[in-house]
Amino acid sequence: MDISIFGMGYVGAVCSACLSNNGHNIIGVDVSQEKVDLINSGASPIVEPGLAEMISKGIKNGNLSATTNSIKAVENTSVTMVCVGTPSMANGNLELNYIKAVCHDIGLALKGKNEPHYVVIRSTVLPGTVKDIVIPALEKASGRVAGRDFFVATNPEFLRESTAIFDFYNPPMTVIGQMDDETGQLIATLYQELDAEIICQPIEVAEMIKYTCNVWHAAKITFANEIGNISRGLGIDGRDVMKVVCKDKKLNISNYYMRPGFAYGGSCLPKDVKALTFKALSLDIKTPMLSQLMASNQNQIQNAINIVKSLKHRKITLLGLSFKSETDDLRESPFVELAEQLIGKGFDLKIYDKYIDYARVHGANKEYINCHIPHVSSLLVSDLQAAIDHGEIIVIANGDKSFKGVLENLSQEKKIVDLHGFMTHASDENKQGICW
């Protein structure tokens, strides 16, 4: 495939070398004559193990060249990758002037092309950048229409400095943001020989995936550092702690808790978060991340209340009260707090939870239910249909499997708020999800 790559910095130079090594014809483009001259001489413009040798090989084989002439580069290729920098501004937002300038140049080149051309944004950009910045800039400069005269995709990179070539050939996954299936399939052919899943998603989803991955890495580092700081304060080697924590691949290093949804609860997580952050405070150790976990959890409860309030109905049915389905455990259940806040705000609330209904008569939690939260337990109803009939808004709280059928079969005049994740689509007028 004939590919032009704009930006001969870290990402652009590595991608140029690797794709040329795979047999593609690559034209690197940069405004810096110095970088262009280095590449054309077989040298690397950046320090990266193995890159100079791979660039030299591409130049000798005739698969790789570099130029400052953007028009010529686009005219002689069918795919253009954008790998220019998106540095931070003082307020934390992205500086997109490089992206805008490159898109303008690419657009000018597209004016003279009759055959389809594909523009792939490999730079790290926030969700909405392609839609609001890239496509308008390309259309304005070219006088052509995206999706008809040219096509746009994103292809976020997952390259680490010093191991970039290895990472290119051994990615955890290949993510492609596509505006249509044909474009996604074309870009996917560039990576079909790699032993990694190719994931095609809408462009905005792919943009968000890249940021989510990077912020998650930052969160893991911060978490490990705060655990390390507390451990050191207690005379413990934090490395020994985290080494064992990482051996648990079922829960700790897994996708088990990595699903957007409602607040956490139960007898363990709230109690232990509060205890460990209290211990850190007693040791005069600052834990900004851990100390905000409960506040963030509380915010998710408020988000649910805001969604209910926005639907402008007063009769509410809450399906599920225990923090987890198939249990009668109400300790630190976020749904109890949700119910209490709805009551306090004057909503006409009914609650259905067959496990709690049984427990208040027969279970070990009978005393807790009847004595500690009588204002909530008094709103429990034993009949599911009666509960549904009451509510103008049906709030699905926990993951009781019977609630999925309620979601699927509910009449259109009822509003749904799904806190668990039974919905298979994003929120609409009648069905609102907590994170979707």
Salt bridges, closest charged atoms under 4 A:
GLU115 OE2 - LYS113 NZ 3.64
ASP149 OD2 - ARG148 NH2 2.99
GLU157 OE2 - LYS210 NZ 3.58
ASP167 OD1 - ARG160 NH2 2.79
ASP237 OD2 - ARG239 NH2 2.91
ASP272 OD1 - LYS271 NZ 2.72
ASP329 OD2 - ARG331 NH2 2.92
GLU332 OE2 - LYS274 NZ 3.13
GLU340 OE2 - HIS375 NE2 2.97
ASP348 OD1 - HIS390 NE2 3.55
ASP357 OD1 - ARG360 NH2 2.99
GLU367 OE2 - HIS372 NE2 3.79
GLU392 OE2 - HIS313 ND1 3.78
